[in-house]
Amino acid sequence: MRLDVHAMNDIVATQCCSMQAETNLDSQVKHDLDVLAAVERGEAISQLALSKRVGIAVGLVNAIMKRAVRKGYIKVTTAPAKRYAYYLTPRGFSQKCQLVAEYLHDSLGFFRIARREYTQLFERLKAMPSARVALVGGGELAEIALMSAEEAGVPLVGIVAPKGAMPVRFGHAVSRRLSDLGPVDFAVVTAMSDPQDVYDKLVKELGPSRVLVPPMLHVLPAAQA
């Protein structure tokens, strides 16, 4: 059973539009998310560097950092040359995961961004036509990824959705565990709820080179973890 791409576009676009109707892009959520993600990666240890990294004013970075420290999301320690080192706390990591989901739902560009990034991801897999590829995570992202895979001509062996999975979704088998699908060469993350945890578990099972995740999910790669 082949996926009707035009029908899927209408279905998902309708879902996204109804979910996002009359909703403006929440810049504050995005700024908070970008700062927490940069701190998590250890890419900058000064507020000026953070400002350049996430593209916002130093004053706004300062306000976000103060609030994050006050709420226990970030820990600050003294670094050489009268600078400070920032570390994401376990509570901050949890907050970052929540912000990822909130930003994706609130962003008016959700559908457009997801379509672009999953299309780019599946274009990379076209060079391996015999590879067995599975989606891990249900919901809107899985439906968008299904469209991108179909357009790229990349066949899927199924979908993994641990919580309340349907037996079949859009012509594809839905399982609770990756192992239920048989041998899998690549797993594509389509989970909006705690994508970092999903990614980390897949890396342990398949290895980092066989787990693909779009940038929009703000997942910390295994090499940096």
Protein Blocks (a to p, Z undefined) as FASTA:
>chain_A
ZZdfklmmmmmmmmmmmmmgoiacdfklmmmmmmmmmmmnopacbfklmmmmnopafklm
mmmmmmmmmnopaccdddehhiacddddfklmmmmmmmmmmmmmmpmklmmmmmmmmmmm
mmmmmmmmmbccddedehjllmmmmmmmmmnopacfbdcdfbopafbgghiacdfbfkln
opafbdcdfbfghpllmmmmmmmmnopklcccdfklopacfklZZ
